[in-house]
Amino acid sequence: MLKIVRHPPYQGGIKGGSPLPPLIRVGLFHSQEKRRNTARNEILAT
């Protein structure tokens, strides 16, 4: 799973293995989580 780590000032994503800055990565991660949770709730609601 994805670990959210506090990086020192942005280093071009070498440490994180991602070209995205940490804040954008965290935002994408949260939107994915929200989507997954809504899908789970829809499955439970049926």
Distance bins in CASP14 RR format, pairs under 12 A and 6 or more apart:
PFRMAT RR
TARGET T0000
AUTHOR 0000-0000-0000
RMODE 2
METHOD distances of the structure
MODEL  1
1 29 0 0 0 0 1 0 0 0 0 0 0
1 32 0 0 0 0 0 1 0 0 0 0 0
1 33 0 0 0 0 0 1 0 0 0 0 0
1 36 0 0 0 0 0 1 0 0 0 0 0
2 16 0 0 0 0 0 1 0 0 0 0 0
2 17 0 0 0 0 0 1 0 0 0 0 0
2 18 0 0 0 0 1 0 0 0 0 0 0
2 20 0 0 0 0 0 1 0 0 0 0 0
2 22 0 0 0 0 0 1 0 0 0 0 0
2 25 0 0 0 0 1 0 0 0 0 0 0
2 26 0 0 0 0 1 0 0 0 0 0 0
2 27 0 0 0 0 0 1 0 0 0 0 0
2 28 0 0 0 0 1 0 0 0 0 0 0
2 29 1 0 1 0 0 0 0 0 0 0 0
2 30 0 0 0 0 0 1 0 0 0 0 0
2 32 0 0 0 0 1 0 0 0 0 0 0
2 33 0 0 0 0 1 0 0 0 0 0 0
3 15 0 0 0 0 0 1 0 0 0 0 0
3 16 0 0 0 0 1 0 0 0 0 0 0
3 17 0 0 0 0 0 1 0 0 0 0 0
3 22 0 0 0 0 0 1 0 0 0 0 0
3 25 0 0 0 0 0 1 0 0 0 0 0
3 26 0 0 0 0 0 1 0 0 0 0 0
3 29 0 0 0 0 0 1 0 0 0 0 0
4 16 0 0 0 0 0 1 0 0 0 0 0
4 18 0 0 0 0 0 1 0 0 0 0 0
4 22 1 0 0 1 0 0 0 0 0 0 0
4 23 0 0 0 0 0 1 0 0 0 0 0
4 25 0 0 0 0 1 0 0 0 0 0 0
4 26 1 0 1 0 0 0 0 0 0 0 0
4 27 0 0 0 0 1 0 0 0 0 0 0
4 28 0 0 0 0 0 1 0 0 0 0 0
4 29 1 0 0 1 0 0 0 0 0 0 0
4 30 0 0 0 0 1 0 0 0 0 0 0
4 33 0 0 0 0 0 1 0 0 0 0 0
5 13 0 0 0 0 0 1 0 0 0 0 0
5 15 0 0 0 0 1 0 0 0 0 0 0
5 16 1 0 0 1 0 0 0 0 0 0 0
5 17 0 0 0 0 0 1 0 0 0 0 0
5 18 0 0 0 0 0 1 0 0 0 0 0
5 22 1 0 0 1 0 0 0 0 0 0 0
5 25 0 0 0 0 0 1 0 0 0 0 0
5 26 0 0 0 0 0 1 0 0 0 0 0
6 15 0 0 0 0 0 1 0 0 0 0 0
6 16 0 0 0 0 0 1 0 0 0 0 0
6 22 0 0 0 0 1 0 0 0 0 0 0
6 23 0 0 0 0 0 1 0 0 0 0 0
6 26 0 0 0 0 0 1 0 0 0 0 0
7 13 0 0 0 0 1 0 0 0 0 0 0
7 14 0 0 0 0 0 1 0 0 0 0 0
7 15 1 0 0 1 0 0 0 0 0 0 0
7 16 1 0 0 1 0 0 0 0 0 0 0
7 17 0 0 0 0 0 1 0 0 0 0 0
7 18 0 0 0 0 0 1 0 0 0 0 0
7 20 0 0 0 0 0 1 0 0 0 0 0
7 21 0 0 0 0 1 0 0 0 0 0 0
7 22 1 0 1 0 0 0 0 0 0 0 0
7 23 0 0 0 0 0 1 0 0 0 0 0
7 25 0 0 0 0 1 0 0 0 0 0 0
7 26 0 0 0 0 0 1 0 0 0 0 0
8 14 0 0 0 0 0 1 0 0 0 0 0
8 15 0 0 0 0 1 0 0 0 0 0 0
8 16 0 0 0 0 0 1 0 0 0 0 0
8 22 0 0 0 0 0 1 0 0 0 0 0
9 15 0 0 0 0 0 1 0 0 0 0 0
9 21 0 0 0 0 0 1 0 0 0 0 0
9 22 0 0 0 0 0 1 0 0 0 0 0
10 16 0 0 0 0 0 1 0 0 0 0 0
10 18 0 0 0 0 0 1 0 0 0 0 0
10 19 0 0 0 0 0 1 0 0 0 0 0
10 20 0 0 0 0 1 0 0 0 0 0 0
10 21 1 0 1 0 0 0 0 0 0 0 0
10 22 1 0 0 1 0 0 0 0 0 0 0
10 23 0 0 0 0 1 0 0 0 0 0 0
10 24 0 0 0 0 0 1 0 0 0 0 0
10 25 0 0 0 0 0 1 0 0 0 0 0
11 17 0 0 0 0 0 1 0 0 0 0 0
11 18 0 0 0 0 0 1 0 0 0 0 0
11 19 0 0 0 0 0 1 0 0 0 0 0
11 21 0 0 0 0 0 1 0 0 0 0 0
11 22 0 0 0 0 0 1 0 0 0 0 0
12 18 0 0 0 0 1 0 0 0 0 0 0
12 19 1 0 0 1 0 0 0 0 0 0 0
12 20 0 0 0 0 1 0 0 0 0 0 0
12 21 0 0 0 0 1 0 0 0 0 0 0
12 22 0 0 0 0 0 1 0 0 0 0 0
12 25 0 0 0 0 0 1 0 0 0 0 0
13 19 1 0 0 1 0 0 0 0 0 0 0
13 20 1 0 0 1 0 0 0 0 0 0 0
13 21 1 0 0 1 0 0 0 0 0 0 0
13 22 0 0 0 0 1 0 0 0 0 0 0
13 24 0 0 0 0 0 1 0 0 0 0 0
13 25 0 0 0 0 1 0 0 0 0 0 0
15 21 0 0 0 0 0 1 0 0 0 0 0
15 22 0 0 0 0 1 0 0 0 0 0 0
15 25 0 0 0 0 0 1 0 0 0 0 0
16 22 1 0 0 1 0 0 0 0 0 0 0
16 25 0 0 0 0 1 0 0 0 0 0 0
17 25 0 0 0 0 1 0 0 0 0 0 0
18 24 0 0 0 0 1 0 0 0 0 0 0
18 25 1 0 1 0 0 0 0 0 0 0 0
18 26 0 0 0 0 0 1 0 0 0 0 0
18 28 0 0 0 0 1 0 0 0 0 0 0
18 29 0 0 0 0 0 1 0 0 0 0 0
19 25 0 0 0 0 1 0 0 0 0 0 0
20 26 0 0 0 0 1 0 0 0 0 0 0
20 27 0 0 0 0 1 0 0 0 0 0 0
20 28 1 0 0 1 0 0 0 0 0 0 0
20 29 0 0 0 0 0 1 0 0 0 0 0
21 27 0 0 0 0 0 1 0 0 0 0 0
21 28 0 0 0 0 0 1 0 0 0 0 0
22 28 0 0 0 0 0 1 0 0 0 0 0
22 29 0 0 0 0 0 1 0 0 0 0 0
23 29 0 0 0 0 0 1 0 0 0 0 0
23 30 0 0 0 0 0 1 0 0 0 0 0
24 30 0 0 0 0 0 1 0 0 0 0 0
24 31 0 0 0 0 0 1 0 0 0 0 0
25 31 0 0 0 0 0 1 0 0 0 0 0
25 32 0 0 0 0 0 1 0 0 0 0 0
26 32 0 0 0 0 0 1 0 0 0 0 0
26 33 0 0 0 0 0 1 0 0 0 0 0
27 33 0 0 0 0 1 0 0 0 0 0 0
27 34 0 0 0 0 1 0 0 0 0 0 0
28 34 0 0 0 0 0 1 0 0 0 0 0
28 35 0 0 0 0 0 1 0 0 0 0 0
29 35 0 0 0 0 0 1 0 0 0 0 0
29 36 0 0 0 0 0 1 0 0 0 0 0
30 36 0 0 0 0 0 1 0 0 0 0 0
30 37 0 0 0 0 0 1 0 0 0 0 0
31 37 0 0 0 0 0 1 0 0 0 0 0
31 38 0 0 0 0 0 1 0 0 0 0 0
32 38 0 0 0 0 0 1 0 0 0 0 0
32 39 0 0 0 0 0 1 0 0 0 0 0
33 39 0 0 0 0 0 1 0 0 0 0 0
33 40 0 0 0 0 0 1 0 0 0 0 0
34 40 0 0 0 0 0 1 0 0 0 0 0
34 41 0 0 0 0 0 1 0 0 0 0 0
35 41 0 0 0 0 0 1 0 0 0 0 0
35 42 0 0 0 0 0 1 0 0 0 0 0
36 42 0 0 0 0 0 1 0 0 0 0 0
36 43 0 0 0 0 0 1 0 0 0 0 0
37 43 0 0 0 0 0 1 0 0 0 0 0
37 44 0 0 0 0 0 1 0 0 0 0 0
38 44 0 0 0 0 0 1 0 0 0 0 0
38 45 0 0 0 0 0 1 0 0 0 0 0
39 45 0 0 0 0 0 1 0 0 0 0 0
39 46 0 0 0 0 0 1 0 0 0 0 0
40 46 0 0 0 0 0 1 0 0 0 0 0
END
